[in-house]
Amino acid sequence: MEKIERTIRYVKLFNIYKDFLTHKQIEILGDYFLADLSLSEIAESRDITRSAVEDTLKKSCVKLDECESNLHLLEKREKLLKICAKLKEKTLNSSEIKEVEDIEKELDYGI
């Protein structure tokens, strides 16, 4: 998996499953994936070693993968978004299109 695809996947997993992480894991993952800080920058700002940051990232990503493996919420979300896209391709009236768009927004932001 390419770095960009990996990053996008973990950002999605983070948004869905962050409540399963510790406060420290949430902060470090946020710094790395959302703020795009390097391991060294995170380590320096938190006064910890670079290897501690790397270890936290690895453990956090494993935890996110475990959550997805057990719950499949990202997989289900992606399937629902594909269904919404297919529905919008059909001839729908404007109120039906609005309903589908509302569902898409809920899938994107409601998690």
N, C-alpha and C positions, 0 to 999 in steps of 0.2 A: 504494500500500500504506500502510495506517495505521501510525502510529509503533509502536503496541503489536505489531501483526503483524510489522512489520519487526524489532523488538527480539527477539521470540520466534524468528523465523527465524534471525537472526544468532547468538543464543545456541545454538541447535541446531547451526548450522554450526560455531561456535566449538568446541563439545564434540566434534564429529566430526573437524575438520581443524586443531585448534590446533597440532599437531606440525609443520605446514607454515609456521607463523609464527615470527618472531624472538622472542626473549625480551621485548624492548621492546614489540612488538606484542601479545603475550599479556598483559602487565601492563596496558597502556593499554585494550585491549578488555575485560579483566576489570573494571577500574575503571569503565568506562563502562557496559557492559551488565549486569554482575553486581552491582557495588557501587552502581550508579545514581548515580555522581558526575557532576557537570557538567564541561564542557570546562575551565572556569576552575579548578575544584577540582583536577582532574587536573594541569593546568599548574602550579598553585601547589605542589602536593605533590611534583612532580618537578623543579621549578625550570626549566621550559621554557615556551615561549610557547604561548598558546592556539591559535595557528595551527599550531604544530608538532603539537599533540595532534590537531587536526582533520585535518591531513594524514595522520598515522599511522592514524587511524581510517578515513579514506577508502581508503587503500592496503590496509589490512588487510581491509576489507570486499570490496574488489575481488579480493584474493587468495582469500578464502573463496568468493566467487562463482565464480571460475575453477576452484577445486578441485571444487566441486559440479558445474559444467558439464562437467568432464572425467570425474569418477568417479561421480556420481549416487548417492552413499551416502545422503543424506538422503531423496531421492526413493524409493529402494528401501526404506529403513527405514519410511517412511510407508505404502507399499504393504503391507509385511509386517504392520504394526500393524492395517491395515484387514482383512486376511485373518484375523488373530487375533480381531478383534472379531466377524467373521462366524462364525467357528468357535464362539465362545462362545455365539452366538445359537442354534446348532443344539443338539439334544438330545444332550448329552454326559454321560458319567458323571463322578463327582467326580475320578477320577484323570486323565481326559482334560482336564478343565477346569484342573486343577493344572498339567499339562504346558503348556497354552496360556498360562497366567499366568506360568510360568517363562520361556517364550519372550519374552513381553512385557517382563518384567523385564530379560532379557538385552538386548533391543533398546533399552530405556531407559537401562540402566546399564552395559552391557557394552562400550560404545564408548569 
